[in-house]
């Protein structure tokens, strides 16, 4: 590691003052600390958001679940309202990493980082959630912009994410055994306005799949996606899986997610 300053504000106002001055936000550190150890990131100033109580917790707002950005994965997984209204989101959170990661990693940190193999972005996009920041509100369809790239501006902080409650939803992933990231993960949601399907882990960043959405909109069953073509031309191929295998897994995990959403 190398020398850097660390600020630990207790209020959002103080955190904004530091980040507006160019400091980098630390929101759990499950990615940032590791990249700093490897010298892939070298921030001179860090702002630890962990002590800001207003950024943690889950609350109901009408037909929406609002989850604070600094709520850790384990708290999302165990929250009674999440388990009742969006059990697929609770299950997703409970399947991230290991206990240590779930105790430290946060919803906001994961979404802001936008790792192409992370689980949370698929839930945000699949549920059509809204990312709330200290400056504005950003629809999920406008938020994710590619590998490790989002609509966040310099110094902008995620404060919460607002999830509309779906009729049905579930997440299924093929887990990379060493990292426990998604080799491929698919989040499906049946809502009053239609079906949404978000895919993560293919290496091209989280995305919605129009063909799967159309097929499941006609029949929300695993069999409905059998004939849907999955174009893996832009998918990653590596020592864990070829692009063609990842394309195959998109179909398999979509079917698994639909079975879960239907109670199977």
matplotlib code that plots the C-alpha trace (Angstrom):
import matplotlib.pyplot as plt

x = [0.0, 1.1, 0.4, -3.1, -5.4, -8.6, -11.7, -14.5, -17.5, -20.6, -23.0, -23.7, -23.1, -19.5, -18.9, -20.1, -17.6, -14.7, -15.7, -16.3, -12.7, -11.6, -11.5, -12.6, -15.5, -14.9, -18.2, -17.2, -13.9, -14.3, -13.0, -11.2, -8.9, -7.9, -7.1, -5.1, -3.0, -2.2, -1.4, -4.2, -5.8, -3.8, -6.2, -4.5, -7.6, -10.3, -13.7, -15.1, -18.9, -19.4, -20.2, -23.1, -26.2, -28.6, -27.1, -28.1, -31.4, -34.5, -37.9, -41.1, -42.4, -45.7, -45.1, -41.3, -38.5, -35.9, -32.5, -29.7, -26.5, -24.4, -26.6, -24.4, -25.3, -26.1, -28.6, -30.4, -30.5, -31.9, -34.3, -38.0, -39.4, -37.0, -37.7, -41.4, -41.7, -38.7, -37.4, -35.3, -33.4, -32.8, -31.6, -29.2, -27.7, -27.3, -25.4, -22.7, -19.2, -18.7, -19.8, -16.9, -17.8, -21.5, -20.7, -18.6, -19.7, -22.5, -25.3, -24.2, -20.6, -21.4, -23.7, -21.3, -18.4, -20.4, -18.2, -19.3, -19.6, -21.3, -24.8, -26.5, -26.5, -28.7, -31.2, -31.2, -31.6, -34.0, -36.3, -36.2, -35.0, -34.1, -30.6, -30.9, -27.9, -27.0, -27.9, -30.6, -32.5, -31.3, -33.4, -31.6, -31.8, -29.8, -27.4, -25.2, -23.1, -20.5, -17.6, -17.0, -18.9, -22.0, -23.8, -22.3, -20.5, -17.2, -17.9, -21.6, -22.6, -25.3, -27.6, -30.2, -31.8, -35.6, -36.9, -40.4, -42.1, -42.7, -45.3, -42.6, -38.8, -35.8, -32.1, -30.0, -26.3, -23.6, -21.0, -17.3, -16.1, -13.0, -14.3, -18.0, -18.7, -21.3, -19.8, -23.3, -26.2, -29.8, -32.4, -36.0, -38.9, -42.5, -44.2, -47.4, -45.8, -44.1, -41.1, -37.6, -34.5, -31.1, -27.9, -24.5, -21.2, -20.8, -18.0, -19.8, -21.4, -24.9, -27.6, -31.3, -32.1, -35.0, -35.6, -35.9, -38.2, -40.5, -40.7, -41.4, -43.9, -45.9, -45.5, -43.6, -42.3, -38.9, -40.0, -40.7, -37.0, -36.0, -35.9, -34.6, -31.2, -28.4, -25.8, -22.5, -20.3, -19.5, -19.2, -15.9, -14.0, -11.4, -10.0, -13.3, -15.7, -15.8, -18.1, -20.3, -20.6, -21.5, -24.2, -25.5, -25.6, -27.7, -30.5, -29.9, -29.9, -32.9, -34.9, -33.7, -34.7, -38.1, -38.6, -37.7, -39.9, -42.8, -42.1, -40.4]
y = [0.0, 3.6, 6.9, 8.5, 10.5, 9.0, 11.1, 9.5, 11.9, 11.3, 13.2, 13.3, 17.0, 16.5, 13.6, 15.8, 18.5, 16.1, 14.5, 17.8, 18.5, 15.5, 12.7, 9.2, 7.6, 4.4, 2.4, -0.9, -1.3, -4.8, -3.7, -0.5, -1.8, -4.8, -2.6, -0.2, -3.1, -4.0, -0.4, -0.4, 2.5, 5.2, 7.7, 10.3, 11.0, 8.6, 9.4, 6.4, 6.6, 3.8, 6.1, 7.9, 6.5, 8.2, 6.1, 2.8, 0.9, -0.3, 1.4, 1.1, 4.1, 3.2, 0.4, 0.8, -0.5, 2.1, 0.8, 3.0, 3.0, 1.9, -1.0, -4.1, -7.2, -9.3, -6.7, -6.7, -10.5, -10.6, -7.7, -8.7, -6.3, -7.3, -11.0, -10.4, -8.1, -8.9, -12.3, -12.6, -9.5, -10.9, -14.2, -12.4, -10.4, -13.6, -15.2, -12.5, -13.6, -15.1, -13.9, -11.5, -9.8, -9.7, -8.1, -5.3, -4.9, -2.4, -2.0, 1.5, 0.5, -2.4, -0.4, 2.6, 0.3, -1.5, -4.6, -6.6, -9.7, -8.2, -9.3, -6.1, -4.3, -7.0, -6.5, -2.7, -3.0, -6.0, -4.3, -1.0, 0.7, 4.3, 5.3, 8.3, 10.4, 13.6, 15.6, 13.8, 10.6, 8.3, 5.5, 2.2, 2.1, 5.3, 4.5, 1.6, 2.7, -0.1, -1.7, 0.0, 3.0, 4.7, 8.0, 9.2, 12.5, 13.3, 13.6, 12.5, 10.0, 7.4, 7.8, 5.1, 2.9, 2.7, -0.7, -0.9, -4.1, -6.6, -9.2, -11.9, -11.7, -14.0, -14.2, -17.2, -17.3, -19.8, -19.0, -18.8, -21.1, -19.1, -15.5, -16.3, -13.7, -14.5, -16.4, -15.5, -14.2, -13.4, -11.4, -11.7, -9.6, -9.7, -6.3, -4.7, -3.0, -6.1, -8.5, -7.3, -9.5, -8.3, -10.3, -9.9, -11.8, -12.0, -9.4, -6.8, -5.1, -5.6, -5.4, -6.2, -8.8, -7.8, -11.3, -12.9, -10.2, -10.6, -14.4, -14.3, -11.5, -13.9, -16.9, -16.5, -20.1, -21.7, -23.3, -19.9, -19.1, -22.3, -20.8, -17.4, -16.7, -15.5, -13.7, -14.2, -12.3, -9.6, -11.9, -12.6, -15.9, -16.8, -19.7, -20.1, -20.1, -19.5, -16.9, -19.7, -21.3, -18.0, -17.6, -21.1, -20.2, -17.1, -19.4, -21.9, -19.2, -17.4, -20.7, -21.2, -17.7, -18.1, -21.4, -19.7, -16.8, -19.2, -20.9, -23.9]
z = [0.0, -0.2, 1.7, 1.4, 3.5, 4.9, 5.9, 7.9, 7.8, 9.8, 7.5, 3.8, 3.7, 5.0, 2.5, -0.4, 0.7, 0.5, -2.8, -4.4, -3.6, -5.6, -2.9, -3.9, -2.1, -0.2, 0.0, 1.5, -0.3, -1.6, -5.0, -4.3, -1.5, -3.6, -6.6, -4.4, -3.1, -6.7, -7.6, -10.1, -8.3, -6.5, -5.0, -2.8, -0.7, 0.4, 2.0, 3.9, 3.7, 6.3, 9.2, 7.5, 9.1, 6.6, 3.8, 5.4, 5.8, 3.9, 3.9, 2.0, -0.1, -1.6, -4.1, -3.9, -1.7, -1.1, 0.0, 1.2, -0.7, 2.3, 3.2, 3.1, 1.2, 4.2, 5.5, 2.2, 2.2, 5.7, 5.6, 6.1, 3.6, 0.9, 1.5, 1.4, -1.6, -3.8, -2.6, -5.8, -4.7, -1.2, -2.7, -5.0, -2.1, -0.1, -2.9, -3.3, -2.4, 1.1, 4.5, 4.9, 1.5, 2.4, 5.7, 4.2, 0.6, -0.1, -2.7, -3.7, -4.0, -6.3, -8.5, -8.8, -9.7, -12.3, -12.6, -15.7, -13.6, -10.6, -9.5, -8.3, -11.6, -13.1, -10.3, -10.7, -14.5, -14.4, -12.0, -13.7, -10.5, -10.0, -8.8, -6.4, -6.0, -4.0, -7.2, -9.1, -10.0, -12.8, -14.4, -14.6, -18.4, -18.5, -15.7, -16.9, -19.8, -20.3, -18.5, -15.2, -16.6, -15.3, -15.7, -12.4, -12.7, -10.8, -7.1, -7.4, -4.7, -4.8, -1.7, -2.4, -5.0, -5.4, -6.5, -7.8, -6.5, -9.3, -9.8, -9.9, -10.0, -9.6, -10.2, -11.3, -11.9, -12.8, -10.2, -11.0, -8.2, -7.2, -7.2, -6.8, -9.3, -12.0, -15.0, -16.3, -14.2, -15.3, -13.5, -14.7, -13.6, -14.5, -14.0, -14.9, -17.8, -19.2, -18.6, -18.1, -18.5, -17.5, -18.1, -16.3, -16.5, -20.3, -20.2, -22.2, -19.2, -17.9, -20.6, -21.3, -23.8, -26.1, -27.5, -24.1, -22.9, -25.9, -25.5, -21.8, -22.3, -24.4, -22.0, -18.7, -18.7, -19.1, -22.4, -23.9, -24.3, -26.0, -29.5, -28.6, -30.3, -28.0, -30.0, -28.2, -30.7, -28.2, -25.2, -23.5, -23.9, -21.3, -19.3, -17.4, -20.4, -24.1, -25.6, -27.0, -23.6, -22.0, -24.7, -23.8, -20.1, -20.8, -21.9, -19.1, -16.4, -17.8, -17.6, -14.0, -13.0, -14.5, -12.7, -9.4, -10.1, -10.7, -7.5, -9.0]

ax = plt.figure().add_subplot(projection="3d")
ax.plot(x, y, z, "-o")
ax.set_aspect("equal")
plt.show()
